[in-house]
Amino acid sequence: MEPIYLDHAATTPIHPEVIKAMIPALEDVYGNPSSVHHFGRRARQFLDEARRIAAKSIGAQEKEIIFTSGGTEADNLALIGTAIANQHRGNHIITTTIEHHAILDAAKYLEKRGFRITYLPVNESGQVELSALEAALSEETILVSIMTVNNETGVIQPIKEIGAILNNHLAYFHTDAVQAYGLLPLSVNDLGVDLLSVSSHKINGPKGIGFLYVKDGVTIESIQHGGQQERKKRPGTENVVGIKGFAKAIELVMIEMQDRNKRYGNYKQLFLNTLDEQTVNYQINGVHTIASIANLSFPGTNVESLLTNFDLSGIAASSGSACTAGSVEPSHVLAEMYGSANETTINSIRFSFGAANNEQQIKMAAEKVAAIVARLTKDNDIR
Ligand SMILES: Cc1ncc(COP(=O)(O)O)c(C=O)c1O
């Protein structure tokens, strides 16, 4: 029995067209894009084309795209790079308690270096309240970083409304759009964001590549030092193979966005409907969520036994963000939504749907989940 992959929020399979697009960059376009000769110029062409495609996908200019090694680096560069370059204007940064650790840990790093960080709470629905942001803003605030879609719950944040509030404020606005990009249309001008992070491996591209959008005029300082690449904001020889594959993945996702949204949303609905048919006791964590993610709490169970039993029956899901998956730590996101003592933080599973799925698999996976949950809750009742 083939295992069923329901962990697309952790990473996605590479699209066959993306693999095909990368082959020339692996086989014969091996020049260094910084070299002026023929070999370098060919590699530079790949880079220029990819930058055009990436910029177009969010309504940006080519010079506003900085290729990075992925979402984590884009987030670190956005937070630390902006903080350092703008510390003469103030030392206050606002983010949320439910960000990915790429943001939370970068914020902690800045705190140790004298920056003051406000972590906005979320309500039970998993959303940041605009009034809390307004109350936290001060003349000292130089940066606000709020994710577009949460990676554990799939909850969509009110980015456009936040952008409108910050329009009247000197603080720059960064959004980690890693889980949103490719499923939600994102126009940087429309959203009013100054910086935006994207990762290739969440959209069926290769791992280890991403980009940070930095609006023209926003000053950031490089967090690494070396060559002149990426307008000196991200020195280091570019990952031409990864960038070539990423560009293809972007092209495909821009054409297929609506279709993918519909397909993944249908998978989610089918999964939930099947659980309902089997009368499973569950609760959906988060309101107003992206099509691809369902975070479900199963009362009377716990994450470790759920994940172990799922894995034994060939179902790959996750307890939260990939970096903490498998660990016994309760979800920091659910703890913020419901309180750290709430049972939900230790009995919830993230199922995320995508290109590796079909309807038959989804139904079968939900039936297996139902049987496992029934068995585990019965075991607990007996004890
Ligand atoms: C919201 C969010 N931000 C950042 C990252 C990190 O991206 P990467 O794996 O490309 O470093 C992830 C990956 O799980 C994510 O979900």
The ligand as a Tripos MOL2 file, in Angstrom:
@<TRIPOS>MOLECULE
LIG
   16    16     1     0     0
SMALL
NO_CHARGES

@<TRIPOS>ATOM
      1 C1          5.3860   30.3400    7.3380 C.3       1 LIG1
      2 C2          6.7520   29.8170    7.0520 C.ar      1 LIG1
      3 N1          7.7890   30.6590    7.0720 N.ar      1 LIG1
      4 C3          9.0370   30.2490    6.8080 C.ar      1 LIG1
      5 C4          9.3160   28.9390    6.5410 C.ar      1 LIG1
      6 C5         10.7260   28.5170    6.2570 C.3       1 LIG1
      7 O1         10.9360   28.3060    4.8750 O.3       1 LIG1
      8 P1         12.1520   27.4160    4.3620 P.3       1 LIG1
      9 O2         11.8230   26.0030    4.6920 O.co2     1 LIG1
     10 O3         12.2110   27.6740    2.8780 O.co2     1 LIG1
     11 O4         13.3890   27.9100    5.0490 O.co2     1 LIG1
     12 C6          8.2630   28.0090    6.5240 C.ar      1 LIG1
     13 C7          8.5180   26.5720    6.3020 C.2       1 LIG1
     14 O5          7.9290   25.7080    6.9040 O.2       1 LIG1
     15 C8          6.9500   28.4660    6.7830 C.ar      1 LIG1
     16 O6          5.9110   27.6300    6.7760 O.3       1 LIG1
@<TRIPOS>BOND
     1     1     2 1
     2     2     3 ar
     3     2    15 ar
     4     3     4 ar
     5     4     5 ar
     6     5     6 1
     7     5    12 ar
     8     6     7 1
     9     7     8 1
    10     8     9 2
    11     8    10 1
    12     8    11 1
    13    12    13 1
    14    12    15 ar
    15    13    14 2
    16    15    16 1
@<TRIPOS>SUBSTRUCTURE
     1 LIG1         1 GROUP 0 **** ****
